[in-house]
Amino acid sequence: MTDAAPPARTGYEVIQDHLKTLDGSPGVYRMLDDQSRVLYVGKARNLRNRVSNYARPSAQHSRRIERMISETASMMFLTTRTETEALLLEQNLIKQLKPKFNVLLRDDKSFPNILVTDHPYPMIKKHRGAKKERGSYYGPFASAGAVNRVLSQLQKGFQLRNCSDSMFEARTRPCLQYQIKRCSGPCVGKISEAEYAKAVKDSQRFLSGKSTEIQETLAAQMAEASEAMEFERAAALRDRIRALTQVQTAQGINPQTVAEADIIALHMDSGQACVQVFFIRANQNWGNRDFYPRVGPDVGHAEVMEAFIGQFYDQKEPPRLLLLSHGIENDDLMCEALSEKLGRKVEISVPQRGEKAELMDSAVRNARESLARRMSESATQAKLLRGLAEAFALDAPPDRIEVYDNSHIQGTNAVGGMIVAGPDGFMKNQYRKFNIKGEELTPGDDFGMMKEVLNRRLKRLLKEDPDRSKGLWPDLMLIDGGAGQISAVAEIMAEHGVNDLPFVGVAKGVDRDAGKEEFYRPGARPFALRHNDPVLYFIQRLRDEAHRFAIGTHRAKRAKSNMKNPLDEISGVGGARKRALLAHFGSAKAVSRANLADLKAVDGVSESLAERIYAFFHENG
């Protein structure tokens, strides 16, 4: 009989061993558990001094840090040239690895901007992502809704085009935007290049904070037009002033002494936190967004604020000024890191008086109210999850629910949709779509489509999280359908050797009426919940969200396939020749019906290309 392997060492002893080989370099350290999962990522000006704080049992550590030390089985180190580099690397690693003992920013979406393109007749549009396209950018805005509202009013006020360059160049007559006075019709010469350039300049001045000057100028022009009895022009100027005024009214707060800043307010209660960010650009409020970082009960305001700033600006361009509700420990280091990122000086300040303090009071109030609403919703959600566990005989309330649905029209453009919900509600960054690829499927075979979706999902789970340690596996799967779908899912589960994953079919029931749903589980008789049971309403909401997502995905796929132009499939037909063909014949269908002589007559189409186009349509029917 062989002796059992000694248990893996953890805790202070492990950290002390690592301390023997460390020097005083700046860098980043990682604490790992006995399965090599990252527990914590930290930075240090002096790695030896920082790690030595964890190596002393006599030190006064918080309960969170004590737990972290007790689980530490090994450590990893990366040295850097400066502490600033260590700070940037630390925040990058936290976002990548998501250690369980770090403060973690969970919602990290990019923010939209307004782009005025670089073109003789620039277009104005919403832009999200890397700023690769040439032009002038204005933002960020807190949401797509805020951008859309501003764009709508700017189009009324300045009548700039919002069509693509290819559409602009192909127009032969004004579109609907011109008819409803949202575009000045530059595509067909309804406005000169000089006049259009002036409108573009005015819109850029407005977005740069010169709104009052522009409105005063327009008011003077309106008065002149009225005196000259040019009432139609006066009315148009009046409408432009109203449109621009609506933008300012919707913005609410428009500070006089703050030209460019992010106002970051933090409120914490009962181990939860809300960070409210207001975007101030060109003395205008361009919206606010709330965030709920993952924190522990013994984490302080300074630690949460510093972690939030580091992770929030990891992939975003910071403004010149950050106004904070609470100070951070390494404000000089953070300023240096952000200044290096922006290429110009960034300041961090905690306002105490004046307009900046009033703005901060408003932001803190918003954070406090947002957190109170979220905690109330979370309590309700927790109760519903307990009810769901009871209804479906689960061992515990589910932390991750995956709901599946399919959408198609007579088998065409078939897609599967997966939505995810948990204790904090819908987890939209976890939603997934599945383009149905099975060539052997009979069109409209819902069972076959569900089998394909679940087969691909389980393969991915087994590949990415085989030991179920990353939190990717669901605690419950809800399937849209009855006995047939459940049988198909059970077959796929058996093929992959997964026999402990609860799944339930949700069928519409008698007369397919909401409220009469029946639930199917493997090896059990179908059952229903009381028609007024809150858990039933919760399940209906989950199913409706999955249905909405699947239908939206299907519509987007169908629209994309409908917009495909057969000319794109012909070798040698690029953008210019495609526009020439469409301008000559009017549509792709007309091109397909044209004879060889007519194709040769198109400017830019050679004899060989004309023959290729003709052969394409006639050989392919």
C-alpha positions as CSV (number, residue, x, y, z in Angstrom):
1,M,0.0,0.0,0.0
2,T,1.5,3.4,-1.1
3,D,1.4,6.4,1.1
4,A,-1.1,9.1,0.2
5,A,0.4,12.2,-1.4
6,P,0.9,15.0,1.1
7,P,-1.7,17.9,0.8
8,A,-0.6,20.9,-1.2
9,R,0.8,23.7,1.0
10,T,-1.1,27.0,1.1
11,G,-1.0,30.2,3.0
12,Y,1.8,32.2,4.8
13,E,4.4,29.4,4.3
14,V,4.1,29.5,0.5
15,I,4.3,33.3,0.4
16,Q,7.4,33.3,2.7
17,D,9.1,30.8,0.3
18,H,8.5,33.2,-2.7
19,L,9.8,36.1,-0.6
20,K,13.3,34.6,-0.5
21,T,13.8,35.1,-4.3
22,L,12.3,38.6,-4.7
23,D,14.1,41.9,-5.1
24,G,12.9,45.5,-4.9
25,S,11.8,45.9,-8.5
26,P,8.4,47.3,-9.4
27,G,6.0,44.8,-11.0
28,V,2.8,42.8,-10.8
29,Y,2.2,39.7,-8.6
30,R,-0.5,37.0,-9.0
31,M,-1.7,34.7,-6.2
32,L,-3.0,31.3,-7.4
33,D,-4.8,28.5,-5.7
34,D,-4.0,24.8,-5.7
35,Q,-5.7,24.4,-9.2
36,S,-3.6,27.3,-10.6
37,R,-6.7,29.6,-10.7
38,V,-5.8,33.3,-10.2
39,L,-7.1,34.5,-6.9
40,Y,-5.7,38.1,-6.9
41,V,-3.6,40.4,-9.1
42,G,-1.8,43.3,-7.5
43,K,0.9,45.9,-8.3
44,A,3.9,47.0,-6.3
45,R,6.5,49.8,-6.4
46,N,8.7,47.3,-4.6
47,L,7.7,43.7,-5.0
48,R,9.7,42.4,-2.0
49,N,8.2,45.0,0.4
50,R,4.7,44.5,-0.9
51,V,4.7,40.7,-0.8
52,S,6.2,40.7,2.7
53,N,3.0,42.3,4.0
54,Y,1.2,39.1,3.1
55,A,3.9,36.9,4.7
56,R,3.4,38.0,8.3
57,P,0.7,36.2,10.2
58,S,0.8,38.9,12.9
59,A,-0.3,41.6,10.4
60,Q,-3.8,43.0,10.7
61,H,-5.4,41.7,7.5
62,S,-9.1,42.0,6.6
63,R,-11.2,38.9,6.5
64,R,-11.1,39.0,2.7
65,I,-7.3,39.1,2.6
66,E,-7.0,36.4,5.3
67,R,-9.2,34.1,3.1
68,M,-7.1,35.0,0.0
69,I,-3.8,34.2,1.8
70,S,-5.2,30.9,3.1
71,E,-6.1,29.8,-0.4
72,T,-2.8,30.8,-2.0
73,A,-0.8,27.8,-3.2
74,S,1.6,29.6,-5.5
75,M,2.6,33.0,-6.8
76,M,3.7,34.5,-10.2
77,F,5.6,37.7,-10.7
78,L,6.2,40.1,-13.6
79,T,8.7,42.9,-13.2
80,T,8.3,46.2,-15.0
81,R,10.5,49.2,-15.5
82,T,8.3,51.7,-13.6
83,E,5.4,51.6,-11.2
84,T,3.2,53.2,-13.9
85,E,3.8,50.3,-16.2
86,A,2.9,48.0,-13.3
87,L,-0.4,49.8,-12.7
88,L,-1.4,49.5,-16.4
89,L,-0.4,45.9,-16.5
90,E,-2.3,45.1,-13.3
91,Q,-5.6,46.6,-14.6
92,N,-5.1,44.8,-17.9
93,L,-4.6,41.4,-16.1
94,I,-7.6,42.0,-13.8
95,K,-9.8,42.5,-16.8
96,Q,-8.5,39.4,-18.5
97,L,-8.3,37.0,-15.6
98,K,-11.2,38.3,-13.4
99,P,-9.7,37.1,-10.1
100,K,-12.2,36.5,-7.4
101,F,-10.6,38.7,-4.7
102,N,-10.1,41.8,-6.8
103,V,-12.6,44.6,-7.3
104,L,-13.9,43.9,-10.7
105,L,-15.7,46.1,-13.2
106,R,-18.3,43.7,-14.8
107,D,-19.9,46.0,-17.5
108,D,-17.2,47.3,-19.8
109,K,-18.9,48.3,-23.1
110,S,-17.5,50.9,-25.4
111,F,-19.3,54.2,-25.7
112,P,-20.6,55.7,-28.9
113,N,-19.3,58.9,-30.5
114,I,-20.6,61.2,-33.2
115,L,-18.4,61.2,-36.4
116,V,-18.3,64.0,-39.0
117,T,-16.6,62.2,-41.9
118,D,-13.7,63.5,-44.0
119,H,-15.5,64.1,-47.4
120,P,-16.2,67.1,-49.7
121,Y,-19.8,66.7,-48.4
122,P,-19.3,65.1,-45.0
123,M,-21.9,62.8,-43.4
124,I,-22.8,62.8,-39.7
125,K,-23.3,59.5,-38.0
126,K,-23.0,57.4,-34.9
127,H,-19.6,55.6,-34.4
128,R,-18.6,53.0,-31.9
129,G,-15.2,51.3,-31.5
130,A,-11.7,52.2,-32.7
131,K,-11.4,55.6,-34.3
132,K,-9.9,54.4,-37.6
133,E,-12.1,56.3,-40.0
134,R,-10.9,59.8,-41.0
135,G,-13.0,62.6,-39.7
136,S,-13.8,64.6,-36.5
137,Y,-15.1,62.7,-33.5
138,Y,-17.2,64.1,-30.7
139,G,-18.0,62.1,-27.5
140,P,-18.2,59.9,-25.7
141,F,-21.9,59.7,-25.2
142,A,-23.3,57.6,-22.4
143,S,-25.6,55.5,-24.6
144,A,-26.7,55.0,-28.2
145,G,-30.1,56.6,-27.3
146,A,-28.3,59.8,-26.3
147,V,-26.4,59.9,-29.6
148,N,-29.5,59.2,-31.6
149,R,-31.4,62.0,-30.0
150,V,-28.6,64.5,-30.7
151,L,-28.2,63.2,-34.2
152,S,-31.9,63.6,-34.9
153,Q,-31.9,67.2,-33.7
154,L,-28.7,68.1,-35.5
155,Q,-30.1,66.8,-38.8
156,K,-33.1,69.0,-38.3
157,G,-30.9,71.9,-37.3
158,F,-28.1,71.6,-39.9
159,Q,-29.6,69.2,-42.5
160,L,-26.4,67.1,-43.0
161,R,-26.6,63.9,-44.9
162,N,-26.6,60.5,-43.1
163,C,-26.4,58.3,-46.1
164,S,-23.3,56.2,-47.0
165,D,-20.8,57.5,-49.5
166,S,-21.8,54.8,-52.1
167,M,-25.4,55.7,-51.8
168,F,-24.6,59.4,-52.0
169,E,-22.7,59.0,-55.2
170,A,-25.4,56.8,-56.8
171,R,-28.3,59.1,-56.2
172,T,-30.1,60.7,-59.1
173,R,-32.9,62.4,-57.2
174,P,-33.5,63.5,-53.6
175,C,-34.4,60.9,-51.0
176,L,-37.1,61.1,-48.3
177,Q,-34.7,62.8,-45.9
178,Y,-34.7,65.8,-48.2
179,Q,-38.5,65.8,-48.4
180,I,-38.9,65.9,-44.7
181,K,-36.3,68.7,-44.3
182,R,-33.6,66.5,-42.6
183,C,-31.1,66.8,-45.4
184,S,-30.2,69.6,-47.7
185,G,-29.8,67.3,-50.8
186,P,-26.1,67.7,-51.6
187,C,-26.2,64.5,-53.6
188,V,-28.2,66.2,-56.4
189,G,-26.9,69.7,-56.1
190,K,-29.7,71.2,-54.0
191,I,-27.0,73.0,-52.0
192,S,-23.6,74.3,-53.0
193,E,-20.4,72.9,-51.5
194,A,-19.6,76.2,-49.8
195,E,-23.1,76.4,-48.2
196,Y,-22.9,72.8,-47.1
197,A,-19.4,73.3,-45.7
198,K,-20.8,76.2,-43.6
199,A,-23.5,74.0,-42.2
200,V,-20.9,71.4,-41.3
201,K,-18.8,74.0,-39.6
202,D,-21.8,75.2,-37.6
203,S,-22.6,71.7,-36.5
204,Q,-19.0,71.1,-35.3
205,R,-19.0,74.4,-33.4
206,F,-22.3,73.3,-31.7
207,L,-20.8,70.0,-30.7
208,S,-17.7,71.9,-29.5
209,G,-19.8,73.9,-27.1
210,K,-20.4,77.0,-29.2
211,S,-24.2,76.4,-29.1
212,T,-25.2,79.8,-27.7
213,E,-23.2,81.7,-30.4
214,I,-24.8,79.6,-33.1
215,Q,-28.4,80.1,-31.8
216,E,-27.8,83.9,-31.5
217,T,-26.6,84.0,-35.1
218,L,-29.6,82.0,-36.3
219,A,-31.9,84.3,-34.4
220,A,-30.4,87.3,-36.0
221,Q,-30.8,85.7,-39.5
222,M,-34.4,84.8,-38.7
223,A,-35.1,88.4,-37.7
224,E,-33.5,89.6,-41.0
225,A,-35.6,87.2,-43.0
226,S,-38.8,88.3,-41.3
227,E,-38.0,92.0,-42.0
228,A,-37.4,91.1,-45.7
229,M,-40.7,89.2,-45.6
230,E,-38.9,85.9,-46.5
231,F,-41.3,84.0,-44.2
232,E,-40.5,80.5,-45.5
233,R,-36.7,81.0,-44.8
234,A,-37.6,82.6,-41.4
235,A,-39.7,79.5,-40.5
236,A,-36.9,77.2,-41.5
237,L,-34.5,79.1,-39.3
238,R,-37.0,79.0,-36.4
239,D,-37.2,75.2,-36.7
240,R,-33.4,74.9,-36.6
241,I,-33.3,77.0,-33.4
242,R,-36.0,74.8,-31.8
243,A,-34.1,71.7,-32.8
244,L,-30.9,72.9,-31.2
245,T,-32.7,74.1,-28.1
246,Q,-34.2,70.6,-27.7
247,V,-30.7,69.1,-27.6
248,Q,-29.7,71.4,-24.7
249,T,-33.0,70.8,-22.9
250,A,-32.5,67.0,-23.1
251,Q,-29.0,67.3,-21.7
252,G,-30.2,68.8,-18.4
253,I,-27.0,69.8,-16.7
254,N,-24.8,72.1,-18.8
255,P,-22.0,73.4,-16.5
256,Q,-20.4,76.7,-17.1
257,T,-17.0,76.1,-15.4
258,V,-16.4,72.5,-16.5
259,A,-15.5,72.2,-20.2
260,E,-14.3,68.6,-20.3
261,A,-14.5,66.1,-17.5
262,D,-15.9,62.7,-16.3
263,I,-17.7,63.0,-13.0
264,I,-17.3,59.7,-11.2
265,A,-19.4,59.2,-8.0
266,L,-19.4,56.1,-5.8
267,H,-21.9,54.9,-3.3
268,M,-21.5,51.7,-1.2
269,D,-24.0,49.9,0.9
270,S,-24.1,46.4,2.4
271,G,-21.2,45.1,0.4
272,Q,-22.5,46.4,-2.9
273,A,-21.4,49.4,-4.9
274,C,-22.7,51.7,-7.6
275,V,-20.4,54.0,-9.7
276,Q,-22.2,56.7,-11.6
277,V,-20.3,58.4,-14.5
278,F,-21.4,61.7,-16.1
279,F,-19.7,62.6,-19.4
280,I,-19.1,66.4,-19.7
281,R,-17.7,67.6,-23.0
282,A,-17.7,71.1,-24.5
283,N,-19.6,72.4,-21.4
284,Q,-22.4,70.0,-22.2
285,N,-23.7,66.9,-20.4
286,W,-23.6,64.0,-22.9
287,G,-25.3,61.5,-20.6
288,N,-24.5,59.3,-17.6
289,R,-24.1,55.5,-17.0
290,D,-24.2,53.5,-13.8
291,F,-21.9,50.6,-13.1
292,Y,-22.0,47.9,-10.4
293,P,-18.4,46.6,-9.8
294,R,-18.0,43.4,-7.8
295,V,-16.8,44.3,-4.3
296,G,-16.5,42.6,-1.0
297,P,-17.9,43.6,2.4
298,D,-14.6,44.9,3.7
299,V,-13.4,46.9,0.7
300,G,-12.9,50.6,1.1
301,H,-14.1,53.5,-1.1
302,A,-10.5,54.4,-2.2
303,E,-9.8,50.8,-3.3
304,V,-13.0,50.6,-5.3
305,M,-12.5,54.0,-6.9
306,E,-8.9,53.3,-7.9
307,A,-9.8,49.8,-9.3
308,F,-12.8,51.3,-11.3
309,I,-10.7,54.1,-12.8
310,G,-7.9,51.7,-13.8
311,Q,-10.2,49.2,-15.5
312,F,-12.7,51.8,-17.0
313,Y,-9.9,53.6,-18.9
314,D,-8.0,50.6,-19.9
315,Q,-9.5,50.7,-23.4
316,K,-11.1,54.2,-23.3
317,E,-9.6,57.6,-23.8
318,P,-9.8,59.6,-20.6
319,P,-10.8,63.3,-20.5
320,R,-8.5,66.1,-19.2
321,L,-10.2,66.1,-15.8
322,L,-11.6,63.4,-13.6
323,L,-13.8,64.6,-10.7
324,L,-14.1,62.0,-8.0
325,S,-16.5,61.6,-5.1
326,H,-13.7,59.9,-3.0
327,G,-10.0,60.2,-3.2
328,I,-7.7,57.4,-4.2
329,E,-4.4,56.3,-2.7
330,N,-2.2,56.5,-5.8
331,D,-3.7,59.6,-7.5
332,D,-0.3,60.9,-8.7
333,L,0.5,57.5,-10.2
334,M,-2.9,57.2,-11.8
335,C,-2.6,60.7,-13.3
336,E,0.8,59.8,-14.8
337,A,-0.6,56.6,-16.3
338,L,-3.7,58.3,-17.8
339,S,-1.6,61.2,-19.1
340,E,0.8,58.8,-20.8
341,K,-2.2,57.1,-22.4
342,L,-3.9,60.3,-23.6
343,G,-0.7,62.1,-24.6
344,R,-1.5,65.2,-22.6
345,K,-2.0,66.0,-18.9
346,V,-4.9,64.4,-17.0
347,E,-5.9,65.8,-13.6
348,I,-7.7,64.1,-10.8
349,S,-9.7,66.1,-8.3
350,V,-12.1,65.7,-5.4
351,P,-14.2,68.9,-5.5
352,Q,-15.1,70.6,-2.2
353,R,-17.0,73.7,-3.2
354,G,-18.5,75.6,-6.1
355,E,-20.2,74.3,-9.2
356,K,-18.0,71.2,-9.4
357,A,-19.1,70.2,-5.9
358,E,-22.8,70.7,-6.9
359,L,-22.3,68.5,-9.9
360,M,-20.7,65.9,-7.6
361,D,-23.6,66.0,-5.2
362,S,-26.0,65.4,-8.0
363,A,-23.9,62.4,-9.3
364,V,-23.6,60.9,-5.8
365,R,-27.4,61.2,-5.3
366,N,-27.9,59.4,-8.6
367,A,-25.5,56.6,-7.5
368,R,-27.3,56.2,-4.2
369,E,-30.7,56.0,-5.8
370,S,-29.5,53.6,-8.5
371,L,-28.0,51.3,-5.9
372,A,-31.2,51.3,-3.8
373,R,-33.3,50.3,-6.9
374,R,-30.8,47.6,-7.8
375,M,-30.8,46.1,-4.3
376,S,-34.6,46.1,-4.2
377,E,-34.7,44.4,-7.6
378,S,-32.0,41.9,-6.5
379,A,-34.0,40.9,-3.4
380,T,-37.0,40.2,-5.7
381,Q,-34.9,38.3,-8.1
382,A,-33.4,36.2,-5.3
383,K,-36.9,35.3,-4.2
384,L,-37.9,34.3,-7.7
385,L,-34.8,32.1,-8.1
386,R,-35.6,30.3,-4.9
387,G,-39.2,29.7,-6.2
388,L,-37.8,28.4,-9.5
389,A,-35.5,26.0,-7.6
390,E,-38.5,24.7,-5.6
391,A,-40.7,24.4,-8.7
392,F,-38.2,22.4,-10.7
393,A,-36.7,20.4,-7.7
394,L,-33.2,22.0,-8.0
395,D,-30.6,21.5,-5.3
396,A,-30.1,25.3,-4.9
397,P,-31.3,28.6,-6.6
398,P,-29.6,28.8,-10.0
399,D,-26.9,31.4,-10.5
400,R,-26.9,30.9,-14.3
401,I,-30.0,30.1,-16.4
402,E,-29.7,29.6,-20.1
403,V,-32.9,29.8,-22.3
404,Y,-32.9,28.6,-25.9
405,D,-35.2,29.3,-28.8
406,N,-35.1,29.0,-32.6
407,S,-36.4,31.2,-35.3
408,H,-36.9,30.7,-39.1
409,I,-39.5,31.2,-41.9
410,Q,-40.2,27.8,-43.5
411,G,-36.7,26.7,-42.6
412,T,-34.9,29.7,-44.3
413,N,-32.4,31.9,-42.5
414,A,-32.7,29.6,-39.4
415,V,-31.0,30.7,-36.2
416,G,-30.9,29.6,-32.6
417,G,-30.8,32.1,-29.7
418,M,-29.4,31.6,-26.2
419,I,-30.1,34.2,-23.5
420,V,-28.7,34.1,-20.0
421,A,-30.1,35.3,-16.7
422,G,-28.9,35.1,-13.0
423,P,-29.2,36.9,-9.7
424,D,-28.6,40.3,-11.3
425,G,-31.1,39.8,-14.1
426,F,-30.4,39.4,-17.8
427,M,-26.7,39.0,-18.6
428,K,-26.8,40.4,-22.1
429,N,-23.0,40.2,-22.7
430,Q,-23.5,36.4,-22.4
431,Y,-26.2,36.1,-25.1
432,R,-25.2,33.9,-28.0
433,K,-26.6,33.3,-31.5
434,F,-26.2,30.1,-33.5
435,N,-26.5,30.1,-37.3
436,I,-28.0,26.8,-38.1
437,K,-25.5,25.0,-40.5
438,G,-26.9,21.4,-40.7
439,E,-27.2,20.7,-44.4
440,E,-29.1,17.5,-43.8
441,L,-31.8,19.1,-41.8
442,T,-35.3,19.1,-43.2
443,P,-36.4,22.8,-43.5
444,G,-38.5,23.6,-40.4
445,D,-37.2,20.7,-38.4
446,D,-37.3,22.3,-34.9
447,F,-36.1,19.2,-33.1
448,G,-33.1,18.9,-35.4
449,M,-32.2,22.6,-35.0
450,M,-32.4,22.4,-31.2
451,K,-30.1,19.3,-31.3
452,E,-27.6,21.2,-33.4
453,V,-27.7,24.3,-31.1
454,L,-27.3,22.2,-27.9
455,N,-24.6,20.0,-29.5
456,R,-22.5,23.0,-30.4
457,R,-23.1,24.6,-26.9
458,L,-22.0,21.4,-25.0
459,K,-19.0,21.0,-27.2
460,R,-17.9,24.5,-26.4
461,L,-18.5,24.1,-22.6
462,L,-16.6,20.8,-22.5
463,K,-13.7,22.4,-24.4
464,E,-13.5,25.8,-22.5
465,D,-14.5,24.7,-19.0
466,P,-14.1,20.9,-18.7
467,D,-13.9,20.9,-14.9
468,R,-16.7,23.4,-14.5
469,S,-14.6,25.8,-12.5
470,K,-15.0,29.0,-14.5
471,G,-18.8,29.5,-14.0
472,L,-19.6,29.0,-17.7
473,W,-21.9,26.0,-17.1
474,P,-25.6,26.7,-16.5
475,D,-27.4,25.5,-13.4
476,L,-30.6,25.2,-15.4
477,M,-31.5,25.1,-19.1
478,L,-35.0,26.2,-20.3
479,I,-35.9,24.9,-23.8
480,D,-38.8,26.4,-25.8
481,G,-40.9,23.3,-26.6
482,G,-42.4,20.2,-25.1
483,A,-41.8,16.4,-25.1
484,G,-40.1,16.3,-28.6
485,Q,-37.6,19.0,-27.8
486,I,-36.8,17.5,-24.4
487,S,-36.2,14.1,-26.0
488,A,-33.8,15.7,-28.5
489,V,-31.9,17.5,-25.8
490,A,-31.7,14.3,-23.6
491,E,-30.2,12.5,-26.6
492,I,-27.5,15.2,-27.1
493,M,-26.7,15.2,-23.3
494,A,-26.3,11.4,-23.4
495,E,-23.9,11.6,-26.4
496,H,-21.7,14.0,-24.5
497,G,-21.8,12.1,-21.2
498,V,-23.5,15.0,-19.4
499,N,-26.1,13.6,-17.1
500,D,-26.3,16.1,-14.2
501,L,-27.4,19.2,-16.0
502,P,-31.1,20.1,-15.2
503,F,-33.2,21.1,-18.2
504,V,-36.9,21.9,-18.6
505,G,-39.1,22.3,-21.7
506,V,-41.6,25.2,-21.6
507,A,-44.6,24.5,-23.9
508,K,-47.5,26.9,-24.5
509,G,-50.1,24.4,-23.3
510,V,-53.8,24.4,-24.0
511,D,-54.8,26.8,-26.8
512,R,-51.2,28.1,-26.7
513,D,-52.3,30.8,-24.2
514,A,-49.9,32.6,-21.9
515,G,-50.6,31.4,-18.4
516,K,-51.4,27.8,-19.4
517,E,-47.7,26.8,-19.9
518,E,-46.8,23.2,-19.3
519,F,-43.3,22.1,-18.1
520,Y,-41.6,19.0,-19.3
521,R,-38.7,17.2,-17.5
522,P,-37.0,13.9,-18.5
523,G,-38.8,10.9,-17.0
524,A,-41.5,12.9,-15.3
525,R,-45.1,13.8,-16.2
526,P,-45.8,17.3,-17.5
527,F,-47.0,19.8,-14.9
528,A,-48.2,23.4,-14.7
529,L,-47.9,26.2,-12.1
530,R,-50.7,28.3,-10.7
531,H,-51.8,31.0,-13.2
532,N,-51.0,33.7,-10.7
533,D,-47.7,32.3,-9.4
534,P,-44.9,35.0,-9.7
535,V,-42.5,32.2,-10.7
536,L,-44.7,31.5,-13.8
537,Y,-44.5,35.2,-14.7
538,F,-40.7,35.0,-14.3
539,I,-40.4,32.0,-16.6
540,Q,-42.7,33.8,-19.2
541,R,-40.4,36.8,-19.1
542,L,-37.3,34.6,-19.6
543,R,-39.0,32.8,-22.5
544,D,-40.2,36.1,-24.1
545,E,-36.7,37.5,-23.9
546,A,-35.3,34.4,-25.6
547,H,-38.0,34.7,-28.3
548,R,-37.3,38.4,-28.8
549,F,-33.6,37.7,-29.2
550,A,-34.0,34.8,-31.6
551,I,-36.5,36.7,-33.8
552,G,-34.3,39.8,-33.8
553,T,-31.3,37.7,-34.9
554,H,-33.4,36.0,-37.6
555,R,-34.6,39.3,-38.9
556,A,-31.1,40.7,-39.1
557,K,-29.9,37.6,-41.0
558,R,-32.9,37.8,-43.3
559,A,-32.4,41.5,-44.0
560,K,-28.7,40.9,-44.7
561,S,-29.5,38.1,-47.2
562,N,-32.2,40.3,-48.9
563,M,-29.7,43.1,-49.3
564,K,-27.1,40.9,-51.0
565,N,-26.5,42.1,-54.6
566,P,-25.8,39.4,-57.2
567,L,-23.3,41.8,-58.8
568,D,-21.1,41.4,-55.8
569,E,-20.5,37.8,-56.7
570,I,-19.1,38.6,-60.2
571,S,-15.3,38.7,-60.5
572,G,-14.2,42.0,-61.9
573,V,-17.2,44.0,-60.8
574,G,-16.0,46.4,-58.1
575,G,-17.6,49.4,-56.5
576,A,-17.2,51.8,-59.4
577,R,-18.4,49.3,-62.1
578,K,-21.3,48.2,-59.9
579,R,-22.4,51.8,-59.5
580,A,-22.1,52.3,-63.3
581,L,-24.2,49.3,-64.0
582,L,-26.9,50.3,-61.5
583,A,-26.9,53.9,-62.7
584,H,-27.3,52.7,-66.3
585,F,-29.9,50.0,-65.8
586,G,-31.6,51.0,-62.5
587,S,-31.4,47.7,-60.7
588,A,-29.6,44.4,-60.5
589,K,-32.7,42.6,-61.9
590,A,-32.5,44.9,-65.0
591,V,-28.8,44.1,-65.4
592,S,-29.7,40.4,-65.3
593,R,-32.2,40.9,-68.2
594,A,-29.9,43.0,-70.3
595,N,-28.5,41.6,-73.6
596,L,-24.8,41.5,-74.4
597,A,-24.8,44.7,-76.6
598,D,-26.4,46.8,-73.8
599,L,-23.9,45.5,-71.2
600,K,-21.0,46.5,-73.5
601,A,-22.5,50.0,-73.8
602,V,-22.0,50.7,-70.1
603,D,-19.1,53.1,-69.4
604,G,-16.2,51.2,-67.9
605,V,-17.4,47.7,-68.8
606,S,-15.1,46.0,-71.2
607,E,-16.2,43.4,-73.8
608,S,-14.7,40.5,-71.7
609,L,-16.4,41.8,-68.5
610,A,-19.7,42.2,-70.3
611,E,-19.5,38.6,-71.5
612,R,-18.7,37.5,-67.9
613,I,-21.7,39.4,-66.5
614,Y,-24.0,38.0,-69.2
615,A,-22.7,34.4,-68.6
616,F,-23.2,34.7,-64.9
617,F,-26.9,35.5,-65.0
618,H,-27.7,33.2,-67.9
619,E,-25.7,30.2,-66.7
620,N,-27.1,30.6,-63.2
621,G,-30.7,31.1,-64.3
